[in-house]
Structure formats: structure tokens, C-alpha cells
Amino acid sequence: MLIFVATKVKLMSAYQEQSDIQSSLVNEEECALILHNDFNTFEHVIHCLINIMGHEPLQAEQCAFIVHYKGKCTIKKGKFETLNPFHKILSQQGLTVSINQ
């Protein structure tokens, strides 16, 4: 009985360590903030990309055209923690965005 309990504790400890390592890797993995095609005007999308994302006007215009013709465009890459505030702000502005790993 004592051997079984000790083995179970070791397995649970090893599983917890593996789980902690995996969750830290997920947090460190590079993610992509994706802008999807929607009903917004070019002007609104470009305005948001310039003022919220810090894009240059030409870059924002190119992203708007890519979204219009291809349906989606990666607008920023980075850690989830970095992208999540941008996701929230852009969503509040009526843009459809997602964070993909």
C-alpha cells in the first residue's frame, strides 16, 4: 500500500511538472493577431490600424486590402499577453480579430 501511494505521488508530481512546462511554453509561443473580413469601411479599418496598432498609413492600407480580398491578414505577431489587449481594443472598435498560435 505504501509503495502504491508513493508511486502515485511521483506520477502526479511528474504530471504536474509536465503540465507546468507545457503551460509556460504556450505562454512563450509566438501568436498572431489576425484581422478578419467584416463590414467595416476601409477608412475605419485603416484608422484603427494606425491609431491602435501603430501601423504606418501605407502598411495599414495594405492590410485593409489584404483583408478585403483574402478574408484575413496577420496584423501583429508576439506573445499572447502582448496581443490580448490589442484584441480587446480592436474588438471594441467593431473589428473582427482573433489570436492564433
C-alpha positions as MATLAB code, in Angstrom:
seq = 'MLIFVATKVKLMSAYQEQSDIQSSLVNEEECALILHNDFNTFEHVIHCLINIMGHEPLQAEQCAFIVHYKGKCTIKKGKFETLNPFHKILSQQGLTVSINQ';
ca = [
       0.000    0.000    0.000;
       2.784    2.429    0.885;
       4.625    1.682   -2.379;
       1.456    2.322   -4.401;
       0.864    5.693   -2.696;
       4.496    6.766   -3.198;
       4.347    5.776   -6.872;
       1.071    7.643   -7.326;
       2.552   10.770   -5.708;
       5.603   10.570   -8.008;
       3.399   10.178  -11.078;
       1.201   13.098  -10.038;
       4.289   15.212   -9.373;
       5.776   14.338  -12.762;
       2.439   15.098  -14.467;
       2.222   18.476  -12.693;
       5.773   19.372  -13.760;
       4.992   18.411  -17.355;
       1.785   20.442  -17.230;
       3.650   23.472  -15.850;
       6.279   23.199  -18.585;
       3.609   22.941  -21.302;
       1.664   25.936  -19.996;
       4.818   28.041  -19.817;
       5.689   27.053  -23.383;
       2.221   28.081  -24.566;
       2.688   31.465  -22.897;
       6.074   31.886  -24.594;
       4.984   30.726  -28.054;
       4.587   33.356  -30.709;
       0.982   34.022  -31.607;
      -0.569   36.005  -34.431;
      -3.264   38.661  -34.195;
      -5.479   38.109  -37.233;
      -7.874   40.697  -38.680;
     -10.830   39.123  -40.487;
     -13.046   40.395  -43.303;
     -16.038   42.244  -41.987;
     -18.494   45.007  -42.832;
     -16.268   47.910  -41.725;
     -15.197   50.613  -44.143;
     -11.629   50.830  -45.407;
     -11.298   54.169  -43.629;
     -12.333   52.730  -40.255;
     -10.007   49.720  -40.550;
      -7.082   51.895  -41.638;
      -7.791   54.409  -38.862;
      -7.787   51.622  -36.222;
      -4.605   50.035  -37.551;
      -2.786   53.373  -37.495;
      -4.046   54.672  -34.157;
      -4.276   51.433  -32.161;
      -1.672   49.161  -33.727;
       0.844   51.858  -34.647;
       0.960   50.892  -38.325;
       2.259   53.315  -40.908;
      -0.513   54.581  -43.229;
       0.729   52.545  -46.210;
       1.027   49.394  -44.098;
      -2.498   49.895  -42.706;
      -3.886   50.403  -46.216;
      -2.184   47.247  -47.467;
      -3.583   45.230  -44.548;
      -7.080   46.567  -45.265;
      -6.810   45.488  -48.913;
      -5.470   42.040  -47.970;
      -8.362   41.547  -45.554;
     -10.837   42.686  -48.197;
      -9.567   40.360  -50.922;
      -8.237   37.368  -48.961;
     -10.572   37.419  -45.966;
      -7.905   37.812  -43.278;
      -4.495   39.303  -42.560;
      -1.932   38.933  -39.793;
      -1.543   42.391  -38.301;
       0.842   41.660  -35.413;
       2.878   38.774  -34.008;
       4.021   38.294  -30.442;
       3.213   36.671  -27.132;
      -0.414   36.148  -26.179;
      -0.080   38.553  -23.257;
       1.090   41.286  -25.636;
      -1.604   40.688  -28.255;
      -4.604   40.264  -25.966;
      -5.019   43.995  -25.102;
      -4.927   44.854  -28.830;
      -7.539   42.134  -29.444;
      -9.855   43.661  -26.863;
      -9.458   47.232  -28.123;
      -9.933   46.308  -31.798;
     -12.997   44.233  -30.903;
     -14.459   47.224  -29.049;
     -13.972   49.234  -32.244;
     -16.129   46.708  -34.154;
     -13.313   44.828  -35.915;
     -13.320   41.044  -36.029;
      -9.958   39.780  -34.763;
      -8.603   36.527  -33.400;
      -5.395   35.320  -31.787;
      -3.936   32.171  -33.322;
      -0.946   30.111  -32.237;
];
